[in-house]
Amino acid sequence: MTAALRQDPEDFIRANTRLGTPPLVPEVQLYLASEVVPLWEATETELAERGLPPPFWAFAWAGGQALARYLLDHPETVRSKRVLDFAAGSGLQGIAAKLAGAASVEAVDIDAFACAACRLNAAANAVEIKLREADIVGAANPGWEVVLAGDVCYERPMADRVEAWLRQLAATGVLVLLGDPGRTYLPRQGLERLIAYGVKTSRELEDSDLRNAVVWQVAPEA
């Protein structure tokens, strides 16, 4: 086992990120990688040699920022409701949902480091979020009323699996919201555009200084 995997995930996050705020969602504090920490420059190969998966949790992706902004500006969307933050990453969307008045938020990710980041970020914002490390695609709904998914359409296999499951949830009456800045495998139909935001980003992260991120409502499966 590598030294990185033996290290406590929360200790690793504290050592390799800095507490800051996403450009579009200054109300939320997150432990983020930046130009001043080595994790920002690390390649997937370097991370693999250290026994680490890609640190998706260390960045506030444009789609997630758009979704969080939408929830804070439209708190009635989640107020007093049970919310799932799917593929939570940093937990930004779930934290925003809780700040907007959600009755409960469950953040789920397959990465133990993402779950640790969610725990630290929730504490930094003084909100309570239930965490689960698991692949839940295809799972039955235990009672979620709103499902949030930010930036999940960047790889075809994942996007296809997730789209089918999200549409199944929508068919049962769940409000399914997708935040996306035009990823390659975003579904081409069955989405209702709710709002778009210009999100400041970096060329190192997104090959652009500004991304147009859209919040979509997912329609039930055909």
CYANA upper distance limits for C-alpha pairs under 8 A (distance plus 0.5 A):
  1 MET  CA      5 LEU  CA      7.03
  1 MET  CA      6 ARG  CA      7.32
  1 MET  CA     51 GLY  CA      8.37
  2 THR  CA      6 ARG  CA      6.85
  2 THR  CA     50 ARG  CA      6.78
  2 THR  CA     51 GLY  CA      6.34
  3 ALA  CA      7 GLN  CA      6.67
  3 ALA  CA     50 ARG  CA      7.77
  3 ALA  CA     51 GLY  CA      8.44
  4 ALA  CA     12 PHE  CA      8.31
  4 ALA  CA     50 ARG  CA      6.29
  4 ALA  CA     51 GLY  CA      6.55
  4 ALA  CA     52 LEU  CA      7.38
  5 LEU  CA      9 PRO  CA      8.38
  5 LEU  CA     50 ARG  CA      8.32
  5 LEU  CA     51 GLY  CA      6.50
  5 LEU  CA     52 LEU  CA      7.53
  7 GLN  CA     11 ASP  CA      7.53
  7 GLN  CA     12 PHE  CA      7.06
  8 ASP  CA     12 PHE  CA      6.76
  9 PRO  CA     13 ILE  CA      6.66
  9 PRO  CA    112 ALA  CA      7.94
  9 PRO  CA    113 PHE  CA      5.99
  9 PRO  CA    116 ALA  CA      6.59
 10 GLU  CA     14 ARG  CA      6.72
 10 GLU  CA    113 PHE  CA      8.07
 10 GLU  CA    116 ALA  CA      6.15
 10 GLU  CA    117 ALA  CA      7.46
 10 GLU  CA    120 LEU  CA      7.78
 11 ASP  CA     15 ALA  CA      6.66
 12 PHE  CA     16 ASN  CA      6.60
 13 ILE  CA     17 THR  CA      6.30
 13 ILE  CA     31 TYR  CA      7.79
 13 ILE  CA    113 PHE  CA      8.35
 13 ILE  CA    117 ALA  CA      7.40
 14 ARG  CA     18 ARG  CA      7.58
 14 ARG  CA     31 TYR  CA      7.90
 16 ASN  CA     33 ALA  CA      7.34
 16 ASN  CA     37 VAL  CA      6.68
 16 ASN  CA     38 PRO  CA      7.61
 16 ASN  CA     39 LEU  CA      6.68
 17 THR  CA     31 TYR  CA      6.05
 17 THR  CA     32 LEU  CA      5.48
 17 THR  CA     33 ALA  CA      5.09
 17 THR  CA     34 SER  CA      7.58
 17 THR  CA     37 VAL  CA      7.03
 17 THR  CA     39 LEU  CA      8.10
 17 THR  CA     58 ALA  CA      7.77
 18 ARG  CA     30 LEU  CA      8.45
 18 ARG  CA     31 TYR  CA      5.72
 18 ARG  CA     32 LEU  CA      5.92
 18 ARG  CA     33 ALA  CA      6.88
 18 ARG  CA     34 SER  CA      7.92
 19 LEU  CA     29 GLN  CA      6.90
 19 LEU  CA     30 LEU  CA      5.91
 19 LEU  CA     31 TYR  CA      4.87
 19 LEU  CA     32 LEU  CA      6.66
 20 GLY  CA     29 GLN  CA      5.92
 20 GLY  CA     30 LEU  CA      6.00
 20 GLY  CA     31 TYR  CA      6.83
 20 GLY  CA     32 LEU  CA      7.00
 21 THR  CA     25 VAL  CA      7.29
 21 THR  CA     26 PRO  CA      5.62
 21 THR  CA     27 GLU  CA      7.81
 21 THR  CA     28 VAL  CA      6.38
 21 THR  CA     29 GLN  CA      5.29
 21 THR  CA     30 LEU  CA      6.49
 22 PRO  CA     26 PRO  CA      6.26
 22 PRO  CA     28 VAL  CA      7.75
 22 PRO  CA     29 GLN  CA      8.01
 22 PRO  CA     30 LEU  CA      8.12
 22 PRO  CA     60 ALA  CA      6.68
 22 PRO  CA     65 GLN  CA      7.75
 23 PRO  CA    199 VAL  CA      7.69
 23 PRO  CA    200 LYS  CA      6.78
 24 LEU  CA     65 GLN  CA      6.65
 24 LEU  CA     66 ALA  CA      7.83
 24 LEU  CA     69 ARG  CA      7.24
 24 LEU  CA    199 VAL  CA      6.73
 24 LEU  CA    200 LYS  CA      7.89
 25 VAL  CA     65 GLN  CA      6.96
 25 VAL  CA     68 ALA  CA      7.52
 25 VAL  CA     69 ARG  CA      6.42
 28 VAL  CA     92 LEU  CA      8.01
 28 VAL  CA     95 ILE  CA      8.10
 28 VAL  CA     96 ALA  CA      7.77
 28 VAL  CA    125 ASN  CA      7.12
 29 GLN  CA    121 ASN  CA      7.31
 29 GLN  CA    124 ALA  CA      6.96
 29 GLN  CA    125 ASN  CA      6.84
 30 LEU  CA     90 SER  CA      7.75
 30 LEU  CA     92 LEU  CA      8.12
 30 LEU  CA    121 ASN  CA      5.77
 30 LEU  CA    124 ALA  CA      7.85
 31 TYR  CA     58 ALA  CA      7.24
 31 TYR  CA     90 SER  CA      8.40
 31 TYR  CA    117 ALA  CA      7.66
 31 TYR  CA    120 LEU  CA      8.15
 31 TYR  CA    121 ASN  CA      6.97
 32 LEU  CA     57 TRP  CA      8.47
 32 LEU  CA     58 ALA  CA      5.23
 32 LEU  CA     59 PHE  CA      6.04
 32 LEU  CA     60 ALA  CA      7.93
 33 ALA  CA     37 VAL  CA      6.79
 33 ALA  CA     39 LEU  CA      6.71
 33 ALA  CA     40 TRP  CA      6.00
 33 ALA  CA     58 ALA  CA      5.80
 33 ALA  CA     59 PHE  CA      6.76
 34 SER  CA     39 LEU  CA      8.27
 34 SER  CA     40 TRP  CA      6.10
 35 GLU  CA     40 TRP  CA      6.40
 35 GLU  CA     41 GLU  CA      8.12
 36 VAL  CA     40 TRP  CA      8.27
 37 VAL  CA     41 GLU  CA      8.38
 38 PRO  CA     42 ALA  CA      6.93
 42 ALA  CA     46 GLU  CA      6.60
 42 ALA  CA     47 LEU  CA      7.09
 43 THR  CA     47 LEU  CA      6.75
 44 GLU  CA     48 ALA  CA      6.51
 44 GLU  CA     53 PRO  CA      8.06
 44 GLU  CA     54 PRO  CA      6.54
 45 THR  CA     49 GLU  CA      6.77
 46 GLU  CA     50 ARG  CA      7.01
 47 LEU  CA     51 GLY  CA      6.77
 47 LEU  CA     52 LEU  CA      5.52
 47 LEU  CA     53 PRO  CA      7.03
 47 LEU  CA     54 PRO  CA      7.35
 48 ALA  CA     52 LEU  CA      5.80
 48 ALA  CA     53 PRO  CA      6.95
 53 PRO  CA    111 ASP  CA      8.31
 55 PRO  CA     59 PHE  CA      8.26
 55 PRO  CA    113 PHE  CA      8.39
 55 PRO  CA    114 ALA  CA      8.31
 56 PHE  CA     89 GLY  CA      6.57
 56 PHE  CA     90 SER  CA      8.23
 56 PHE  CA    114 ALA  CA      8.15
 57 TRP  CA     88 ALA  CA      8.40
 57 TRP  CA     89 GLY  CA      4.62
 57 TRP  CA     90 SER  CA      4.88
 57 TRP  CA     91 GLY  CA      8.43
 57 TRP  CA    113 PHE  CA      7.96
 57 TRP  CA    114 ALA  CA      5.62
 57 TRP  CA    117 ALA  CA      7.14
 58 ALA  CA     89 GLY  CA      8.20
 58 ALA  CA     90 SER  CA      6.96
 58 ALA  CA    117 ALA  CA      8.35
 59 PHE  CA     90 SER  CA      7.72
 60 ALA  CA     64 GLY  CA      7.22
 60 ALA  CA     65 GLN  CA      6.96
 60 ALA  CA     90 SER  CA      7.65
 60 ALA  CA     92 LEU  CA      7.91
 61 TRP  CA     65 GLN  CA      6.76
 61 TRP  CA    150 GLY  CA      8.43
 61 TRP  CA    151 ASP  CA      7.48
 62 ALA  CA     66 ALA  CA      6.74
 62 ALA  CA    151 ASP  CA      8.06
 62 ALA  CA    179 GLY  CA      8.48
 62 ALA  CA    180 ASP  CA      7.62
 62 ALA  CA    181 PRO  CA      6.65
 62 ALA  CA    199 VAL  CA      6.45
 62 ALA  CA    200 LYS  CA      8.45
 62 ALA  CA    201 THR  CA      7.89
 62 ALA  CA    211 ARG  CA      7.26
 62 ALA  CA    212 ASN  CA      8.46
 62 ALA  CA    213 ALA  CA      6.55
 63 GLY  CA     67 LEU  CA      6.77
 63 GLY  CA    150 GLY  CA      5.67
 63 GLY  CA    151 ASP  CA      5.68
 63 GLY  CA    178 LEU  CA      8.38
 63 GLY  CA    179 GLY  CA      4.73
 63 GLY  CA    180 ASP  CA      4.64
 63 GLY  CA    181 PRO  CA      5.86
 63 GLY  CA    213 ALA  CA      5.92
 63 GLY  CA    214 VAL  CA      7.40
 63 GLY  CA    215 VAL  CA      8.04
 64 GLY  CA     68 ALA  CA      6.59
 64 GLY  CA     92 LEU  CA      7.29
 64 GLY  CA     93 GLN  CA      6.66
 64 GLY  CA    149 ALA  CA      8.15
 64 GLY  CA    150 GLY  CA      4.95
 64 GLY  CA    151 ASP  CA      6.83
 64 GLY  CA    179 GLY  CA      6.22
 64 GLY  CA    180 ASP  CA      7.92
 65 GLN  CA     69 ARG  CA      6.55
 65 GLN  CA     92 LEU  CA      7.84
 65 GLN  CA     93 GLN  CA      7.95
 65 GLN  CA    179 GLY  CA      8.44
 65 GLN  CA    199 VAL  CA      8.05
 66 ALA  CA     70 TYR  CA      6.66
 66 ALA  CA    179 GLY  CA      6.67
 66 ALA  CA    180 ASP  CA      8.38
 66 ALA  CA    196 ALA  CA      7.89
 66 ALA  CA    197 TYR  CA      6.69
 66 ALA  CA    199 VAL  CA      7.97
 66 ALA  CA    213 ALA  CA      6.49
 66 ALA  CA    214 VAL  CA      7.16
 66 ALA  CA    215 VAL  CA      6.99
 67 LEU  CA     71 LEU  CA      6.87
 67 LEU  CA     93 GLN  CA      6.90
 67 LEU  CA    148 LEU  CA      8.31
 67 LEU  CA    150 GLY  CA      7.35
 67 LEU  CA    177 LEU  CA      8.20
 67 LEU  CA    178 LEU  CA      7.76
 67 LEU  CA    179 GLY  CA      5.68
 67 LEU  CA    215 VAL  CA      6.42
 68 ALA  CA     72 LEU  CA      6.82
 68 ALA  CA     92 LEU  CA      7.10
 68 ALA  CA     93 GLN  CA      5.30
 68 ALA  CA     94 GLY  CA      8.43
 68 ALA  CA     96 ALA  CA      5.82
 68 ALA  CA     97 ALA  CA      7.76
 69 ARG  CA     73 ASP  CA      6.61
 69 ARG  CA     96 ALA  CA      8.20
 70 TYR  CA     74 HIS  CA      6.34
 70 TYR  CA    195 ILE  CA      8.40
 70 TYR  CA    215 VAL  CA      8.07
 71 LEU  CA     75 PRO  CA      5.83
 71 LEU  CA     77 THR  CA      7.07
 71 LEU  CA     78 VAL  CA      7.72
 71 LEU  CA     96 ALA  CA      6.95
 71 LEU  CA     97 ALA  CA      6.62
 71 LEU  CA    100 ALA  CA      7.02
 72 LEU  CA     96 ALA  CA      6.71
 72 LEU  CA     97 ALA  CA      7.75
 72 LEU  CA     99 LEU  CA      7.85
 72 LEU  CA    100 ALA  CA      5.99
 74 HIS  CA    100 ALA  CA      8.48
 75 PRO  CA     79 ARG  CA      6.28
 75 PRO  CA     97 ALA  CA      8.17
 75 PRO  CA    100 ALA  CA      5.29
 75 PRO  CA    101 GLY  CA      7.24
 76 GLU  CA    100 ALA  CA      8.32
 78 VAL  CA     82 ARG  CA      8.10
 78 VAL  CA     83 VAL  CA      7.68
 78 VAL  CA     97 ALA  CA      6.75
 78 VAL  CA    100 ALA  CA      7.34
 78 VAL  CA    101 GLY  CA      7.09
 78 VAL  CA    102 ALA  CA      5.60
 78 VAL  CA    146 VAL  CA      7.38
 79 ARG  CA     97 ALA  CA      8.44
 79 ARG  CA    100 ALA  CA      6.79
 79 ARG  CA    101 GLY  CA      4.98
 79 ARG  CA    102 ALA  CA      5.04
 79 ARG  CA    103 ALA  CA      7.27
 80 SER  CA    101 GLY  CA      6.50
 80 SER  CA    102 ALA  CA      5.22
 80 SER  CA    103 ALA  CA      4.81
 80 SER  CA    104 SER  CA      8.26
 81 LYS  CA    102 ALA  CA      5.56
 81 LYS  CA    103 ALA  CA      5.49
 81 LYS  CA    104 SER  CA      7.23
 81 LYS  CA    144 TRP  CA      8.36
 81 LYS  CA    145 GLU  CA      6.60
 81 LYS  CA    146 VAL  CA      7.62
 82 ARG  CA    102 ALA  CA      6.88
 82 ARG  CA    103 ALA  CA      6.11
 82 ARG  CA    104 SER  CA      5.41
 82 ARG  CA    105 VAL  CA      6.59
 82 ARG  CA    143 GLY  CA      7.53
 82 ARG  CA    144 TRP  CA      5.54
 82 ARG  CA    145 GLU  CA      5.78
 82 ARG  CA    146 VAL  CA      6.94
 83 VAL  CA     94 GLY  CA      8.10
 83 VAL  CA     97 ALA  CA      8.02
 83 VAL  CA    102 ALA  CA      7.34
 83 VAL  CA    103 ALA  CA      8.30
 83 VAL  CA    104 SER  CA      6.57
 83 VAL  CA    105 VAL  CA      5.20
 83 VAL  CA    106 GLU  CA      6.80
 83 VAL  CA    144 TRP  CA      5.93
 83 VAL  CA    145 GLU  CA      6.49
 83 VAL  CA    146 VAL  CA      5.30
 83 VAL  CA    147 VAL  CA      6.27
 83 VAL  CA    148 LEU  CA      7.99
 84 LEU  CA     94 GLY  CA      7.81
 84 LEU  CA    105 VAL  CA      6.24
 84 LEU  CA    106 GLU  CA      5.40
 84 LEU  CA    107 ALA  CA      6.49
 84 LEU  CA    108 VAL  CA      8.06
 84 LEU  CA    144 TRP  CA      6.70
 84 LEU  CA    146 VAL  CA      6.85
 84 LEU  CA    147 VAL  CA      5.24
 84 LEU  CA    148 LEU  CA      6.56
 85 ASP  CA     91 GLY  CA      7.69
 85 ASP  CA     93 GLN  CA      6.91
 85 ASP  CA     94 GLY  CA      5.70
 85 ASP  CA    105 VAL  CA      7.49
 85 ASP  CA    106 GLU  CA      6.54
 85 ASP  CA    107 ALA  CA      5.10
 85 ASP  CA    108 VAL  CA      6.81
 85 ASP  CA    147 VAL  CA      6.72
 85 ASP  CA    148 LEU  CA      5.46
 85 ASP  CA    149 ALA  CA      6.93
 86 PHE  CA    107 ALA  CA      6.68
 86 PHE  CA    108 VAL  CA      5.85
 86 PHE  CA    109 ASP  CA      7.23
 86 PHE  CA    147 VAL  CA      7.46
 86 PHE  CA    148 LEU  CA      6.43
 86 PHE  CA    149 ALA  CA      5.81
 86 PHE  CA    150 GLY  CA      8.34
 87 ALA  CA    107 ALA  CA      8.03
 87 ALA  CA    108 VAL  CA      6.18
 87 ALA  CA    109 ASP  CA      5.08
 87 ALA  CA    110 ILE  CA      7.80
 87 ALA  CA    149 ALA  CA      7.25
 87 ALA  CA    150 GLY  CA      8.14
 87 ALA  CA    152 VAL  CA      7.92
 88 ALA  CA     92 LEU  CA      7.89
 88 ALA  CA     93 GLN  CA      7.86
 88 ALA  CA     94 GLY  CA      7.93
 88 ALA  CA    107 ALA  CA      6.12
 88 ALA  CA    108 VAL  CA      6.21
 88 ALA  CA    109 ASP  CA      6.07
 88 ALA  CA    114 ALA  CA      7.82
 88 ALA  CA    115 CYS  CA      8.46
 88 ALA  CA    118 CYS  CA      8.10
 88 ALA  CA    149 ALA  CA      8.11
 88 ALA  CA    150 GLY  CA      8.25
 89 GLY  CA    109 ASP  CA      7.14
 89 GLY  CA    114 ALA  CA      5.54
 89 GLY  CA    115 CYS  CA      7.88
 89 GLY  CA    117 ALA  CA      8.04
 89 GLY  CA    118 CYS  CA      7.63
 90 SER  CA    114 ALA  CA      6.57
 90 SER  CA    115 CYS  CA      8.36
 90 SER  CA    117 ALA  CA      6.10
 90 SER  CA    118 CYS  CA      5.73
 90 SER  CA    121 ASN  CA      7.63
 91 GLY  CA     95 ILE  CA      6.54
 91 GLY  CA    107 ALA  CA      7.16
 91 GLY  CA    114 ALA  CA      8.50
 91 GLY  CA    117 ALA  CA      7.90
 91 GLY  CA    118 CYS  CA      5.27
 91 GLY  CA    121 ASN  CA      7.55
 91 GLY  CA    122 ALA  CA      8.01
 92 LEU  CA     96 ALA  CA      6.67
 92 LEU  CA    118 CYS  CA      8.46
 93 GLN  CA     97 ALA  CA      6.65
 93 GLN  CA    148 LEU  CA      7.52
 93 GLN  CA    150 GLY  CA      8.13
 94 GLY  CA     98 LYS  CA      6.74
 94 GLY  CA    105 VAL  CA      6.62
 94 GLY  CA    106 GLU  CA      7.93
 94 GLY  CA    107 ALA  CA      6.99
 94 GLY  CA    129 ILE  CA      8.04
 94 GLY  CA    148 LEU  CA      8.31
 95 ILE  CA     99 LEU  CA      6.68
 95 ILE  CA    121 ASN  CA      8.49
 95 ILE  CA    122 ALA  CA      6.80
 95 ILE  CA    125 ASN  CA      8.05
 95 ILE  CA    127 VAL  CA      7.44
 95 ILE  CA    129 ILE  CA      8.09
 96 ALA  CA    100 ALA  CA      6.56
 97 ALA  CA    101 GLY  CA      6.99
 97 ALA  CA    102 ALA  CA      6.09
 97 ALA  CA    105 VAL  CA      7.85
 98 LYS  CA    102 ALA  CA      5.31
 98 LYS  CA    103 ALA  CA      7.84
 98 LYS  CA    104 SER  CA      7.55
 98 LYS  CA    105 VAL  CA      7.11
 98 LYS  CA    127 VAL  CA      7.17
 98 LYS  CA    128 GLU  CA      8.23
 98 LYS  CA    129 ILE  CA      8.40
 99 LEU  CA    127 VAL  CA      7.83
104 SER  CA    129 ILE  CA      7.59
104 SER  CA    130 LYS  CA      8.44
105 VAL  CA    128 GLU  CA      8.31
105 VAL  CA    129 ILE  CA      5.79
105 VAL  CA    130 LYS  CA      6.71
106 GLU  CA    129 ILE  CA      6.35
106 GLU  CA    130 LYS  CA      5.12
106 GLU  CA    131 LEU  CA      6.31
106 GLU  CA    132 ARG  CA      7.92
107 ALA  CA    115 CYS  CA      8.32
107 ALA  CA    118 CYS  CA      8.07
107 ALA  CA    129 ILE  CA      7.26
107 ALA  CA    130 LYS  CA      6.63
107 ALA  CA    131 LEU  CA      5.51
107 ALA  CA    132 ARG  CA      6.86
108 VAL  CA    115 CYS  CA      7.85
108 VAL  CA    131 LEU  CA      6.46
108 VAL  CA    132 ARG  CA      5.33
108 VAL  CA    133 GLU  CA      6.29
108 VAL  CA    134 ALA  CA      7.04
108 VAL  CA    135 ASP  CA      8.45
108 VAL  CA    136 ILE  CA      8.40
109 ASP  CA    114 ALA  CA      7.04
109 ASP  CA    115 CYS  CA      6.91
109 ASP  CA    132 ARG  CA      7.20
109 ASP  CA    133 GLU  CA      5.69
109 ASP  CA    134 ALA  CA      6.41
109 ASP  CA    135 ASP  CA      7.43
110 ILE  CA    114 ALA  CA      8.31
110 ILE  CA    133 GLU  CA      5.59
110 ILE  CA    134 ALA  CA      5.30
110 ILE  CA    135 ASP  CA      6.08
111 ASP  CA    115 CYS  CA      6.97
111 ASP  CA    133 GLU  CA      7.00
111 ASP  CA    134 ALA  CA      8.48
112 ALA  CA    116 ALA  CA      6.75
112 ALA  CA    133 GLU  CA      6.77
113 PHE  CA    117 ALA  CA      6.59
114 ALA  CA    118 CYS  CA      6.62
115 CYS  CA    119 ARG  CA      6.76
115 CYS  CA    131 LEU  CA      6.97
115 CYS  CA    132 ARG  CA      7.62
115 CYS  CA    133 GLU  CA      7.00
116 ALA  CA    120 LEU  CA      6.79
117 ALA  CA    121 ASN  CA      6.42
118 CYS  CA    122 ALA  CA      6.38
118 CYS  CA    131 LEU  CA      8.17
119 ARG  CA    123 ALA  CA      6.80
119 ARG  CA    129 ILE  CA      8.07
119 ARG  CA    131 LEU  CA      7.99
120 LEU  CA    124 ALA  CA      6.69
121 ASN  CA    125 ASN  CA      6.88
122 ALA  CA    126 ALA  CA      6.58
122 ALA  CA    127 VAL  CA      5.79
122 ALA  CA    128 GLU  CA      6.83
122 ALA  CA    129 ILE  CA      7.16
123 ALA  CA    127 VAL  CA      6.65
123 ALA  CA    128 GLU  CA      7.88
137 VAL  CA    161 ARG  CA      7.59
137 VAL  CA    162 VAL  CA      6.82
137 VAL  CA    165 TRP  CA      6.82
138 GLY  CA    165 TRP  CA      5.99
141 ASN  CA    169 LEU  CA      7.81
144 TRP  CA    174 VAL  CA      7.57
145 GLU  CA    173 GLY  CA      8.26
145 GLU  CA    174 VAL  CA      5.54
145 GLU  CA    175 LEU  CA      6.82
146 VAL  CA    174 VAL  CA      6.12
146 VAL  CA    175 LEU  CA      5.21
146 VAL  CA    176 VAL  CA      6.34
146 VAL  CA    177 LEU  CA      8.14
147 VAL  CA    174 VAL  CA      7.58
147 VAL  CA    175 LEU  CA      6.77
147 VAL  CA    176 VAL  CA      5.26
147 VAL  CA    177 LEU  CA      6.74
148 LEU  CA    176 VAL  CA      6.62
148 LEU  CA    177 LEU  CA      5.58
148 LEU  CA    178 LEU  CA      6.66
148 LEU  CA    179 GLY  CA      8.44
149 ALA  CA    176 VAL  CA      8.33
149 ALA  CA    177 LEU  CA      6.81
149 ALA  CA    178 LEU  CA      5.39
149 ALA  CA    179 GLY  CA      6.79
150 GLY  CA    178 LEU  CA      6.20
150 GLY  CA    179 GLY  CA      4.99
150 GLY  CA    180 ASP  CA      6.75
151 ASP  CA    178 LEU  CA      8.22
151 ASP  CA    179 GLY  CA      6.56
151 ASP  CA    180 ASP  CA      5.71
151 ASP  CA    181 PRO  CA      7.97
151 ASP  CA    183 ARG  CA      7.99
152 VAL  CA    158 MET  CA      7.93
152 VAL  CA    159 ALA  CA      6.87
152 VAL  CA    162 VAL  CA      8.36
152 VAL  CA    180 ASP  CA      8.26
153 CYS  CA    158 MET  CA      7.57
153 CYS  CA    159 ALA  CA      5.23
153 CYS  CA    180 ASP  CA      8.17
153 CYS  CA    183 ARG  CA      6.26
153 CYS  CA    184 THR  CA      7.31
153 CYS  CA    185 TYR  CA      5.50
153 CYS  CA    186 LEU  CA      5.75
154 TYR  CA    158 MET  CA      8.42
154 TYR  CA    159 ALA  CA      7.50
154 TYR  CA    183 ARG  CA      5.99
154 TYR  CA    184 THR  CA      6.51
154 TYR  CA    185 TYR  CA      6.44
154 TYR  CA    186 LEU  CA      8.27
155 GLU  CA    159 ALA  CA      6.46
155 GLU  CA    184 THR  CA      8.22
155 GLU  CA    185 TYR  CA      7.06
156 ARG  CA    160 ASP  CA      6.47
156 ARG  CA    185 TYR  CA      6.34
157 PRO  CA    161 ARG  CA      6.84
158 MET  CA    162 VAL  CA      6.45
159 ALA  CA    163 GLU  CA      6.38
159 ALA  CA    185 TYR  CA      6.78
159 ALA  CA    186 LEU  CA      7.80
160 ASP  CA    164 ALA  CA      6.94
161 ARG  CA    165 TRP  CA      6.98
162 VAL  CA    166 LEU  CA      6.49
163 GLU  CA    167 ARG  CA      6.64
163 GLU  CA    187 PRO  CA      8.07
164 ALA  CA    168 GLN  CA      6.83
164 ALA  CA    221 GLU  CA      7.59
165 TRP  CA    169 LEU  CA      6.84
166 LEU  CA    170 ALA  CA      6.67
166 LEU  CA    176 VAL  CA      7.30
166 LEU  CA    218 VAL  CA      7.76
166 LEU  CA    220 PRO  CA      8.37
167 ARG  CA    171 ALA  CA      6.63
167 ARG  CA    218 VAL  CA      7.08
167 ARG  CA    219 ALA  CA      6.66
167 ARG  CA    220 PRO  CA      4.93
167 ARG  CA    221 GLU  CA      5.15
168 GLN  CA    172 THR  CA      7.34
168 GLN  CA    220 PRO  CA      6.69
168 GLN  CA    221 GLU  CA      6.46
169 LEU  CA    173 GLY  CA      7.49
169 LEU  CA    174 VAL  CA      6.20
169 LEU  CA    176 VAL  CA      8.01
169 LEU  CA    220 PRO  CA      7.87
170 ALA  CA    174 VAL  CA      5.24
170 ALA  CA    175 LEU  CA      6.59
170 ALA  CA    176 VAL  CA      6.54
170 ALA  CA    218 VAL  CA      7.31
170 ALA  CA    219 ALA  CA      6.71
170 ALA  CA    220 PRO  CA      5.24
170 ALA  CA    221 GLU  CA      8.12
171 ALA  CA    219 ALA  CA      8.08
171 ALA  CA    220 PRO  CA      4.89
171 ALA  CA    221 GLU  CA      7.03
175 LEU  CA    217 GLN  CA      7.82
175 LEU  CA    218 VAL  CA      8.22
176 VAL  CA    217 GLN  CA      6.28
176 VAL  CA    218 VAL  CA      5.93
176 VAL  CA    219 ALA  CA      8.47
177 LEU  CA    215 VAL  CA      7.23
177 LEU  CA    216 TRP  CA      6.15
177 LEU  CA    217 GLN  CA      5.20
177 LEU  CA    218 VAL  CA      6.63
178 LEU  CA    215 VAL  CA      6.19
178 LEU  CA    216 TRP  CA      5.52
178 LEU  CA    217 GLN  CA      6.75
178 LEU  CA    218 VAL  CA      7.40
179 GLY  CA    213 ALA  CA      7.35
179 GLY  CA    214 VAL  CA      6.28
179 GLY  CA    215 VAL  CA      5.07
179 GLY  CA    216 TRP  CA      6.80
180 ASP  CA    186 LEU  CA      8.06
180 ASP  CA    213 ALA  CA      5.89
180 ASP  CA    214 VAL  CA      5.94
180 ASP  CA    215 VAL  CA      7.08
180 ASP  CA    216 TRP  CA      8.34
181 PRO  CA    211 ARG  CA      6.72
181 PRO  CA    212 ASN  CA      6.01
181 PRO  CA    213 ALA  CA      4.33
181 PRO  CA    214 VAL  CA      6.49
182 GLY  CA    186 LEU  CA      7.23
182 GLY  CA    212 ASN  CA      8.09
182 GLY  CA    213 ALA  CA      7.46
182 GLY  CA    214 VAL  CA      8.36
187 PRO  CA    191 LEU  CA      8.06
190 GLY  CA    218 VAL  CA      6.90
190 GLY  CA    219 ALA  CA      5.72
190 GLY  CA    220 PRO  CA      8.14
191 LEU  CA    216 TRP  CA      6.37
191 LEU  CA    217 GLN  CA      6.17
191 LEU  CA    218 VAL  CA      5.41
191 LEU  CA    219 ALA  CA      6.28
192 GLU  CA    216 TRP  CA      5.85
192 GLU  CA    217 GLN  CA      5.52
192 GLU  CA    218 VAL  CA      7.05
192 GLU  CA    219 ALA  CA      7.76
193 ARG  CA    214 VAL  CA      7.51
193 ARG  CA    215 VAL  CA      6.78
193 ARG  CA    216 TRP  CA      5.13
193 ARG  CA    217 GLN  CA      7.03
194 LEU  CA    214 VAL  CA      7.91
194 LEU  CA    215 VAL  CA      6.08
194 LEU  CA    216 TRP  CA      6.03
194 LEU  CA    217 GLN  CA      7.37
195 ILE  CA    214 VAL  CA      6.30
195 ILE  CA    215 VAL  CA      5.98
195 ILE  CA    216 TRP  CA      7.97
196 ALA  CA    212 ASN  CA      7.11
196 ALA  CA    213 ALA  CA      6.03
196 ALA  CA    214 VAL  CA      4.71
196 ALA  CA    215 VAL  CA      6.74
197 TYR  CA    212 ASN  CA      6.21
197 TYR  CA    213 ALA  CA      5.83
197 TYR  CA    214 VAL  CA      6.91
198 GLY  CA    210 LEU  CA      6.81
198 GLY  CA    211 ARG  CA      6.21
198 GLY  CA    212 ASN  CA      5.18
198 GLY  CA    213 ALA  CA      6.81
199 VAL  CA    210 LEU  CA      5.95
199 VAL  CA    211 ARG  CA      5.68
199 VAL  CA    212 ASN  CA      6.74
199 VAL  CA    213 ALA  CA      7.22
200 LYS  CA    209 ASP  CA      6.35
200 LYS  CA    210 LEU  CA      5.08
200 LYS  CA    211 ARG  CA      7.07
201 THR  CA    205 LEU  CA      7.67
201 THR  CA    206 GLU  CA      7.24
201 THR  CA    208 SER  CA      7.27
201 THR  CA    209 ASP  CA      5.48
201 THR  CA    210 LEU  CA      5.95
201 THR  CA    211 ARG  CA      7.41
202 SER  CA    206 GLU  CA      6.42
202 SER  CA    207 ASP  CA      7.22
202 SER  CA    208 SER  CA      6.32
202 SER  CA    209 ASP  CA      5.30
202 SER  CA    210 LEU  CA      7.93
203 ARG  CA    207 ASP  CA      4.33
203 ARG  CA    208 SER  CA      4.93
203 ARG  CA    209 ASP  CA      6.11
204 GLU  CA    208 SER  CA      8.39
206 GLU  CA    211 ARG  CA      8.45
